[in-house]
Amino acid sequence: MRALIVSVLAAMCLTRCQPVERDETGALVSEGNIDAFEIRVGDCFNDSEDLVGAISDSEEVYGVDGVPCTEPHDNEVYALFDVSGNTYPGMEMLEELAYSGCIDRFEPFVGRDYPSSALEVYPLFPTSQSWSRLNDREVVCALFNVDLSRLQGSMKGSGR
């Protein structure tokens, strides 16, 4: 039984503990962990229990399960931007700023206005802890299918 548990943990760690590999353009060419501070526009990633739990509990996201965009995936990063200010604006205000900023950046990436799109957005934004301890101001804008089906390829310029 102990060998089975170790095998399962080792298999889980292969994706979550191993960093992704990128080609000369910066595109992901392997599955693996993308550190939260290494996420780039165009990165594709899958949902994980850790990610969903952190988002629903307003906890810090330390990384995502990256996957090449050529493979079916749950999400794609389409924009990154910094929120200005020295004082943490509070979770509700920061969530509003992040969501609004992501909506503003949606159409230039996808090629379709957000209200008529088949895609949904969700922002990842700093917690009060990462804001104060790490000077984190970055918002990561990700998109996914409204029907929760997996994306295939990049949504850049897709008009979806």
C-alpha positions as CSV (number, residue, x, y, z in Angstrom):
1,M,0.0,0.0,0.0
2,R,2.8,2.4,0.9
3,A,4.5,1.8,-2.5
4,L,1.2,2.7,-4.2
5,I,0.9,6.0,-2.3
6,V,4.5,6.8,-3.2
7,S,3.9,6.0,-6.8
8,V,0.8,8.2,-6.9
9,L,2.5,11.1,-5.3
10,A,5.5,10.7,-7.6
11,A,3.2,10.7,-10.7
12,M,1.4,13.8,-9.4
13,C,4.7,15.5,-8.8
14,L,5.9,14.9,-12.4
15,T,3.4,17.5,-13.7
16,R,3.2,19.8,-10.7
17,C,6.8,19.8,-9.6
18,Q,8.5,19.8,-12.9
19,P,8.8,23.2,-14.5
20,V,7.6,23.6,-18.1
21,E,9.9,23.8,-21.0
22,R,9.6,26.7,-23.5
23,D,10.9,27.0,-27.1
24,E,12.9,29.9,-28.4
25,T,9.7,31.9,-28.9
26,G,8.6,31.3,-25.3
27,A,5.8,28.9,-26.2
28,L,5.2,26.0,-23.9
29,V,6.5,22.7,-25.3
30,S,6.0,20.4,-22.3
31,E,3.5,20.0,-19.5
32,G,4.6,21.1,-16.0
33,N,4.3,23.7,-13.4
34,I,4.4,27.4,-14.3
35,D,5.4,29.5,-11.2
36,A,2.9,32.3,-10.6
37,F,5.5,34.9,-11.3
38,E,6.6,33.2,-14.6
39,I,3.2,33.2,-16.3
40,R,3.2,34.8,-19.7
41,V,0.6,35.9,-22.2
42,G,-0.2,32.9,-24.4
43,D,0.4,30.3,-21.7
44,C,-2.2,27.6,-21.6
45,F,-3.0,25.7,-18.4
46,N,-5.4,23.2,-16.9
47,D,-7.6,23.5,-13.8
48,S,-6.3,21.7,-10.7
49,E,-7.7,21.1,-7.3
50,D,-5.1,23.4,-5.9
51,L,-6.0,26.2,-8.3
52,V,-9.7,25.9,-7.8
53,G,-9.4,25.7,-4.1
54,A,-7.1,28.7,-3.9
55,I,-9.4,30.8,-6.1
56,S,-12.6,29.9,-4.2
57,D,-10.9,30.5,-0.8
58,S,-9.2,33.7,-1.9
59,E,-5.8,32.2,-1.2
60,E,-2.5,32.6,-3.0
61,V,-1.9,30.8,-6.2
62,Y,1.7,29.7,-6.4
63,G,1.6,28.2,-9.9
64,V,-0.5,26.6,-12.6
65,D,-0.4,23.3,-14.5
66,G,1.0,24.5,-17.8
67,V,0.3,22.6,-21.1
68,P,1.2,23.4,-24.7
69,C,-1.7,25.2,-26.3
70,T,-1.7,22.6,-29.1
71,E,-3.1,20.1,-26.6
72,P,-6.6,20.4,-25.2
73,H,-6.6,22.8,-22.2
74,D,-8.9,24.6,-19.8
75,N,-7.5,28.1,-19.8
76,E,-5.3,30.5,-21.8
77,V,-3.6,33.6,-20.4
78,Y,-4.4,36.6,-22.7
79,A,-3.2,39.6,-20.8
80,L,-1.1,40.7,-17.8
81,F,-1.2,44.1,-16.2
82,D,-0.2,45.8,-13.0
83,V,-2.5,47.6,-10.6
84,S,-1.1,50.8,-9.4
85,G,-0.9,52.0,-5.8
86,N,1.0,51.5,-2.6
87,T,-1.9,50.6,-0.4
88,Y,-3.8,47.3,-0.9
89,P,-7.2,48.5,-2.1
90,G,-9.1,45.6,-0.5
91,M,-10.2,42.3,-2.1
92,E,-13.5,43.5,-3.4
93,M,-12.0,46.7,-5.1
94,L,-9.0,44.7,-6.4
95,E,-11.4,42.1,-7.9
96,E,-13.4,44.8,-9.6
97,L,-10.2,46.5,-11.0
98,A,-8.9,43.2,-12.2
99,Y,-12.1,42.1,-13.8
100,S,-12.6,45.4,-15.5
101,G,-9.0,45.5,-16.7
102,C,-9.4,42.0,-18.1
103,I,-12.6,42.9,-20.0
104,D,-10.8,45.9,-21.5
105,R,-8.0,43.6,-22.8
106,F,-10.3,40.8,-24.1
107,E,-11.4,42.1,-27.6
108,P,-7.9,43.1,-28.7
109,F,-6.7,39.5,-28.0
110,V,-9.7,37.4,-29.1
111,G,-11.0,39.7,-31.9
112,R,-14.5,39.7,-30.6
113,D,-16.3,41.8,-28.0
114,Y,-16.7,40.1,-24.7
115,P,-20.5,40.2,-24.4
116,S,-21.0,38.3,-27.6
117,S,-18.2,35.8,-27.1
118,A,-18.4,32.1,-26.3
119,L,-15.5,32.7,-23.9
120,E,-15.5,33.7,-20.2
121,V,-12.8,35.5,-18.3
122,Y,-11.4,35.2,-14.9
123,P,-8.6,37.3,-13.3
124,L,-6.0,36.0,-10.9
125,F,-4.9,39.0,-8.7
126,P,-2.7,39.7,-5.7
127,T,-3.8,38.8,-2.2
128,S,-3.1,41.2,0.6
129,Q,-0.2,39.0,1.7
130,S,1.5,38.9,-1.8
131,W,0.8,42.7,-2.2
132,S,2.7,43.6,1.0
133,R,5.3,40.8,1.2
134,L,6.2,40.5,-2.4
135,N,5.2,43.9,-3.8
136,D,2.9,41.9,-6.1
137,R,0.7,44.1,-8.3
138,E,0.2,41.8,-11.3
139,V,-3.2,40.7,-12.6
140,V,-3.3,37.6,-14.8
141,C,-6.2,37.5,-17.3
142,A,-7.3,34.0,-18.3
143,L,-10.1,32.9,-20.5
144,F,-12.0,29.6,-20.9
145,N,-15.0,28.2,-22.7
146,V,-18.4,29.3,-21.2
147,D,-19.6,25.7,-21.5
148,L,-16.4,24.5,-19.7
149,S,-15.4,22.3,-22.7
150,R,-11.6,22.3,-23.3
151,L,-10.0,24.8,-25.6
152,Q,-7.9,23.6,-28.6
153,G,-5.2,25.9,-29.9
154,S,-4.8,29.6,-29.0
155,M,-7.8,31.9,-28.8
156,K,-5.7,34.8,-30.1
157,G,-7.5,36.3,-33.1
158,S,-10.1,33.4,-33.0
159,G,-13.1,35.7,-33.0
160,R,-14.8,33.3,-30.6
